[in-house]
Amino acid sequence: MAKAYNKNIGYSAYKMRRIIDLIRSKSVNDARLQLSMLGTPAAKEILKILNSAIANASNNESISEEELYVTKIFADNGPRLKRFKPKARGRAGAFDRPSSHLTIEVTTGEL
């Protein structure tokens, strides 16, 4: 079992979850292919973290890449940055810039 995680990713957890649902319980080779074909910025960020989890498994635990499967992957809400946008008549409209935390766990054997 090898883990990789990243905090304060600049995309909302909702957008991340839409992508990670596609690769859950797949082999890492299939997950890599799926993420590289999507082309969204969030998919590129997930691919980086997946590659890190694979490197952790092969380096720390000497597990071959062909045996690995994505067993756990989830995105949690991160802190929201509060920002303001100018509106009519000198007013300001508030909006939030969401972020998320992503955790990926890969192990051998299919689930």
Summary of the structure (lengths in Angstrom):
residues: 111
radius of gyration: 17.1
end to end distance: 13.0
largest distance: 63.3
contacts: 321
relative contact order: 0.28
helix: 43%
strand: 36%
